[in-house]
Every structure is written in C-alpha cells, then in structure tokens.
Amino acid sequence: MPVLFRMDRMPAEFSVYNVATGGAEVLEYRWEIAHNIQNERLIYRKAQVTYPGNPSLNRVVEHTFHY
C-alpha cells in the first residue's frame, strides 16, 4: 500500500489562475481533496472542484470504500 503512505504528502487543495488582460490574475478553478485513512485502508475520499466564474460547473465526487 505505498500509495496510502504518500497521500498525506499530496496537496489537499490547489488553484489554477489565468493572467487576464492588464496582468491581473483571475482564479479559473479550485480543487479541494480530502481523504480518511484508517488502519492503512482508504475509507473515504472527497474531491470538489469550484469554478468562481461559472458556478453551474461546480462538482463534488465522494467515494466510500468498504473492505
């Protein structure tokens, strides 16, 4: 299970910016990722993407794992 040991090192959130005309940065979208690990098993994962300029594109994906 080497992936589980590395998941805590992965970024929990990140944002993508574009440089608009005039040099100002504009937030294009933002990812937020959360997970829960118990006894070396991935129990829950949630990924959320947010588009400030177009909220109709916002998405949330949740997974619950059973072993």
N, C-alpha and C positions, 0 to 999 in steps of 0.2 A: 504494500500500500504506500509506495513512495509519494504518490500524488497528494494524499492526505497530509503528509508531513510538510509539504510545500504550500498548501493552500493558505496557511496563516501568513505566508510571506507575500501573497498576491495582493494587489491593491483592492481595497474594499469599494472604492469609488474613483471615477475619473471623468474628466470633462473634455470635450472637443470644442475648440474655438476656431473661428474663421476671422481673418482680418478683413474688415469691411473697407469700403472706400473712405479715405481720410485717415486710415491707420488704426481705427478703434477695433478692439477685439469684441466679437459677438459670440456668445455661447450658442453653439449649434445643438448639442445634446449632452446629456449627462447619464452615466451608468452608475448604478449602485448595486453591489453584490453582497449578499450575506449568506452565511452557512453555519450549520451547527454540527459539530463532530462529537460523538460520544463513544468511548471505548474503541477508538480507532475506526469508527464507522461513520460515514456521512449520513446524517439523519434528515437534514432539511437544507434546502438551497432556495434562495430567492434572488432573482435578477430583475431590476427595474430600470427602464430607460425613459428619460423625460426630455421632451422637446419644448423648451420655453416658447419658441415662436409658433408652434403648431401643436397644441395640447391634444388634438384628436389622434396624434400618432403615439402618444404615451402608451407604454405596455408594461405589464408585470407578469413574470413567469415564476411559478412556485412549484417545487418538487418536494415530496415527502417520500423517503426511502424506507422500505420495510425489509428486514433480513430474516 
